[in-house]
Amino acid sequence: MSEALGIGETGGSRRERKPQRVAGASAGRATAASVVQDELRREILDMVLRPGVPLSEKDLTARFGMSRTPVREALIRLKEEGLVEIFPQAGTFVARIPAGAIPEAVFIRQALECATVEVLARTATAEDIARLDATIAVLHESYEADDQERFHLADEDFHEALADIAGYPGVWKLAQAAKSQIDRCRRMTLPVPGRMAMVIREHLAIVDEIRRHDASAAVVAMRQHLGTLLPDLVHLKASYPDYFV
């Protein structure tokens, strides 16, 4: 697992959520806080900001060119998401990964996405399957180029496409809310030799069952795909004990 930390050296190109516009005097603060929150969340989940790293309000205000108020609001929101820890008199830090919460997060994601592929396997058209094949093609290209950031984005696109094609795009939003801690572990395992090739094989297995309209087999393939993180968790905790709690 020593290779698993070749991640997050750059911020990458993950698509960022645009802050909602709000009226009144609080609009600027709310929008500014959302900008800081979204950027720090991306860096935390991408492991650019690693567990235990201190987050200085002073440094962040200089970085974003903002007052301390929106920065402080953003940090509080990230604390509520479980991504930041705030200790009075001690400071603010990127939260360590709660290892005990990972199995439940995997369970939730399996429940949501297995239900999605079960529906999709019964209803998918040739056009739908072509869309999924296109996301796997991007995975192949990213793997060949050893572009881990693009690979991760294509992986996300694949799972988002499954929910969208099935007619339940809200399922992906629920899955995203449940999987933030999973994402940090996934980014740690992505550079491990053979990991990207394995992900591609698992995605191909899911699409093959959807192509055959075999709902039961598609569910099994998805459950296996999402469950591979749990054995990895043991090795990650042993290799990087300071990252977990």
Contacts in CASP RR format, 6 or more apart in sequence:
PFRMAT RR
TARGET T0000
AUTHOR 0000-0000-0000
METHOD contacts of the structure
MODEL  1
MSEALGIGETGGSRRERKPQRVAGASAGRATAASVVQDELRREILDMVLR
PGVPLSEKDLTARFGMSRTPVREALIRLKEEGLVEIFPQAGTFVARIPAG
AIPEAVFIRQALECATVEVLARTATAEDIARLDATIAVLHESYEADDQER
FHLADEDFHEALADIAGYPGVWKLAQAAKSQIDRCRRMTLPVPGRMAMVI
REHLAIVDEIRRHDASAAVVAMRQHLGTLLPDLVHLKASYPDYFV
1 192 0 8 1.000
1 235 0 8 1.000
1 236 0 8 1.000
1 238 0 8 1.000
1 239 0 8 1.000
1 240 0 8 1.000
2 239 0 8 1.000
3 191 0 8 1.000
3 192 0 8 1.000
3 193 0 8 1.000
4 188 0 8 1.000
4 189 0 8 1.000
4 190 0 8 1.000
4 191 0 8 1.000
4 192 0 8 1.000
4 236 0 8 1.000
4 239 0 8 1.000
4 240 0 8 1.000
5 188 0 8 1.000
5 191 0 8 1.000
5 240 0 8 1.000
6 191 0 8 1.000
7 46 0 8 1.000
7 47 0 8 1.000
7 148 0 8 1.000
7 187 0 8 1.000
7 188 0 8 1.000
7 190 0 8 1.000
7 191 0 8 1.000
8 46 0 8 1.000
8 47 0 8 1.000
8 48 0 8 1.000
8 149 0 8 1.000
8 187 0 8 1.000
9 48 0 8 1.000
10 48 0 8 1.000
10 149 0 8 1.000
11 42 0 8 1.000
11 43 0 8 1.000
11 46 0 8 1.000
11 48 0 8 1.000
11 149 0 8 1.000
12 46 0 8 1.000
12 149 0 8 1.000
13 149 0 8 1.000
13 150 0 8 1.000
13 153 0 8 1.000
14 42 0 8 1.000
14 46 0 8 1.000
14 149 0 8 1.000
14 152 0 8 1.000
14 153 0 8 1.000
15 153 0 8 1.000
16 38 0 8 1.000
16 39 0 8 1.000
16 42 0 8 1.000
17 34 0 8 1.000
17 38 0 8 1.000
19 30 0 8 1.000
19 31 0 8 1.000
19 34 0 8 1.000
19 35 0 8 1.000
19 38 0 8 1.000
20 30 0 8 1.000
20 31 0 8 1.000
20 34 0 8 1.000
21 27 0 8 1.000
21 31 0 8 1.000
22 28 0 8 1.000
22 30 0 8 1.000
22 31 0 8 1.000
28 70 0 8 1.000
29 69 0 8 1.000
29 70 0 8 1.000
29 73 0 8 1.000
30 70 0 8 1.000
32 64 0 8 1.000
32 66 0 8 1.000
32 70 0 8 1.000
33 69 0 8 1.000
33 70 0 8 1.000
33 71 0 8 1.000
33 73 0 8 1.000
33 74 0 8 1.000
33 77 0 8 1.000
34 74 0 8 1.000
35 64 0 8 1.000
35 70 0 8 1.000
35 74 0 8 1.000
36 60 0 8 1.000
36 64 0 8 1.000
36 66 0 8 1.000
36 70 0 8 1.000
36 71 0 8 1.000
36 74 0 8 1.000
37 73 0 8 1.000
37 74 0 8 1.000
37 77 0 8 1.000
37 78 0 8 1.000
39 64 0 8 1.000
40 49 0 8 1.000
40 55 0 8 1.000
40 60 0 8 1.000
40 74 0 8 1.000
40 75 0 8 1.000
40 78 0 8 1.000
40 83 0 8 1.000
40 84 0 8 1.000
41 78 0 8 1.000
41 81 0 8 1.000
41 83 0 8 1.000
41 180 0 8 1.000
42 48 0 8 1.000
43 49 0 8 1.000
44 78 0 8 1.000
44 83 0 8 1.000
44 84 0 8 1.000
44 94 0 8 1.000
44 184 0 8 1.000
45 83 0 8 1.000
45 180 0 8 1.000
45 183 0 8 1.000
45 184 0 8 1.000
45 187 0 8 1.000
46 149 0 8 1.000
46 152 0 8 1.000
46 187 0 8 1.000
47 184 0 8 1.000
47 187 0 8 1.000
47 188 0 8 1.000
49 55 0 8 1.000
49 94 0 8 1.000
50 94 0 8 1.000
50 243 0 8 1.000
51 94 0 8 1.000
51 95 0 8 1.000
51 96 0 8 1.000
51 97 0 8 1.000
51 184 0 8 1.000
51 242 0 8 1.000
51 243 0 8 1.000
51 244 0 8 1.000
52 85 0 8 1.000
52 93 0 8 1.000
52 94 0 8 1.000
52 95 0 8 1.000
52 96 0 8 1.000
52 242 0 8 1.000
52 243 0 8 1.000
53 93 0 8 1.000
53 94 0 8 1.000
54 91 0 8 1.000
54 92 0 8 1.000
54 93 0 8 1.000
55 75 0 8 1.000
55 84 0 8 1.000
55 92 0 8 1.000
55 93 0 8 1.000
55 94 0 8 1.000
56 92 0 8 1.000
57 68 0 8 1.000
57 71 0 8 1.000
57 72 0 8 1.000
57 75 0 8 1.000
57 92 0 8 1.000
58 68 0 8 1.000
60 71 0 8 1.000
60 75 0 8 1.000
61 67 0 8 1.000
61 68 0 8 1.000
61 71 0 8 1.000
64 71 0 8 1.000
75 84 0 8 1.000
75 86 0 8 1.000
75 92 0 8 1.000
76 86 0 8 1.000
78 84 0 8 1.000
79 85 0 8 1.000
79 86 0 8 1.000
79 95 0 8 1.000
81 180 0 8 1.000
82 95 0 8 1.000
82 98 0 8 1.000
82 180 0 8 1.000
82 181 0 8 1.000
83 94 0 8 1.000
83 95 0 8 1.000
83 180 0 8 1.000
84 92 0 8 1.000
84 93 0 8 1.000
84 94 0 8 1.000
84 95 0 8 1.000
85 92 0 8 1.000
85 93 0 8 1.000
85 94 0 8 1.000
85 95 0 8 1.000
85 96 0 8 1.000
86 92 0 8 1.000
87 93 0 8 1.000
96 242 0 8 1.000
96 243 0 8 1.000
96 244 0 8 1.000
96 245 0 8 1.000
97 181 0 8 1.000
97 184 0 8 1.000
97 185 0 8 1.000
97 243 0 8 1.000
97 244 0 8 1.000
97 245 0 8 1.000
98 181 0 8 1.000
98 244 0 8 1.000
98 245 0 8 1.000
99 233 0 8 1.000
99 237 0 8 1.000
99 244 0 8 1.000
99 245 0 8 1.000
101 181 0 8 1.000
102 181 0 8 1.000
102 182 0 8 1.000
102 185 0 8 1.000
102 229 0 8 1.000
102 230 0 8 1.000
102 233 0 8 1.000
103 230 0 8 1.000
105 178 0 8 1.000
105 179 0 8 1.000
105 181 0 8 1.000
105 182 0 8 1.000
106 182 0 8 1.000
106 226 0 8 1.000
106 227 0 8 1.000
106 229 0 8 1.000
106 230 0 8 1.000
108 175 0 8 1.000
108 178 0 8 1.000
108 179 0 8 1.000
109 175 0 8 1.000
109 178 0 8 1.000
109 179 0 8 1.000
109 182 0 8 1.000
109 226 0 8 1.000
110 222 0 8 1.000
110 223 0 8 1.000
110 226 0 8 1.000
110 227 0 8 1.000
112 171 0 8 1.000
112 174 0 8 1.000
112 175 0 8 1.000
112 178 0 8 1.000
113 159 0 8 1.000
113 162 0 8 1.000
113 163 0 8 1.000
113 171 0 8 1.000
113 175 0 8 1.000
113 222 0 8 1.000
113 226 0 8 1.000
114 219 0 8 1.000
114 222 0 8 1.000
114 223 0 8 1.000
115 171 0 8 1.000
116 162 0 8 1.000
116 163 0 8 1.000
116 166 0 8 1.000
116 168 0 8 1.000
116 171 0 8 1.000
117 162 0 8 1.000
117 166 0 8 1.000
117 206 0 8 1.000
117 209 0 8 1.000
117 210 0 8 1.000
117 215 0 8 1.000
117 218 0 8 1.000
117 219 0 8 1.000
117 221 0 8 1.000
117 222 0 8 1.000
118 215 0 8 1.000
118 216 0 8 1.000
118 218 0 8 1.000
118 219 0 8 1.000
119 166 0 8 1.000
119 167 0 8 1.000
119 168 0 8 1.000
119 215 0 8 1.000
120 128 0 8 1.000
120 162 0 8 1.000
120 165 0 8 1.000
120 166 0 8 1.000
120 210 0 8 1.000
120 218 0 8 1.000
121 209 0 8 1.000
121 210 0 8 1.000
121 212 0 8 1.000
121 213 0 8 1.000
121 214 0 8 1.000
121 215 0 8 1.000
121 217 0 8 1.000
121 218 0 8 1.000
121 219 0 8 1.000
122 213 0 8 1.000
122 215 0 8 1.000
123 166 0 8 1.000
124 165 0 8 1.000
124 210 0 8 1.000
124 211 0 8 1.000
124 213 0 8 1.000
128 165 0 8 1.000
129 207 0 8 1.000
129 210 0 8 1.000
129 211 0 8 1.000
131 161 0 8 1.000
131 165 0 8 1.000
132 158 0 8 1.000
132 161 0 8 1.000
132 162 0 8 1.000
132 165 0 8 1.000
132 207 0 8 1.000
132 210 0 8 1.000
133 207 0 8 1.000
135 154 0 8 1.000
135 157 0 8 1.000
135 158 0 8 1.000
135 161 0 8 1.000
135 203 0 8 1.000
136 158 0 8 1.000
136 200 0 8 1.000
136 203 0 8 1.000
136 204 0 8 1.000
136 207 0 8 1.000
138 150 0 8 1.000
138 154 0 8 1.000
138 157 0 8 1.000
139 151 0 8 1.000
139 154 0 8 1.000
139 155 0 8 1.000
139 158 0 8 1.000
139 196 0 8 1.000
139 199 0 8 1.000
139 200 0 8 1.000
139 203 0 8 1.000
140 200 0 8 1.000
141 147 0 8 1.000
141 150 0 8 1.000
142 148 0 8 1.000
142 150 0 8 1.000
142 151 0 8 1.000
142 154 0 8 1.000
142 196 0 8 1.000
143 151 0 8 1.000
143 196 0 8 1.000
143 197 0 8 1.000
143 200 0 8 1.000
148 190 0 8 1.000
148 191 0 8 1.000
148 196 0 8 1.000
151 190 0 8 1.000
151 196 0 8 1.000
151 199 0 8 1.000
152 186 0 8 1.000
152 187 0 8 1.000
152 190 0 8 1.000
155 199 0 8 1.000
155 203 0 8 1.000
158 203 0 8 1.000
159 172 0 8 1.000
159 175 0 8 1.000
160 169 0 8 1.000
160 172 0 8 1.000
162 172 0 8 1.000
163 169 0 8 1.000
163 170 0 8 1.000
163 171 0 8 1.000
163 172 0 8 1.000
163 175 0 8 1.000
164 172 0 8 1.000
182 229 0 8 1.000
185 229 0 8 1.000
185 232 0 8 1.000
185 233 0 8 1.000
185 236 0 8 1.000
186 229 0 8 1.000
188 236 0 8 1.000
188 240 0 8 1.000
188 243 0 8 1.000
189 195 0 8 1.000
189 229 0 8 1.000
189 232 0 8 1.000
189 236 0 8 1.000
190 196 0 8 1.000
198 228 0 8 1.000
199 225 0 8 1.000
202 221 0 8 1.000
202 224 0 8 1.000
202 225 0 8 1.000
202 228 0 8 1.000
203 225 0 8 1.000
205 221 0 8 1.000
205 224 0 8 1.000
205 225 0 8 1.000
206 218 0 8 1.000
206 221 0 8 1.000
206 222 0 8 1.000
206 225 0 8 1.000
208 221 0 8 1.000
209 217 0 8 1.000
209 218 0 8 1.000
209 220 0 8 1.000
209 221 0 8 1.000
210 218 0 8 1.000
236 243 0 8 1.000
236 244 0 8 1.000
237 244 0 8 1.000
END
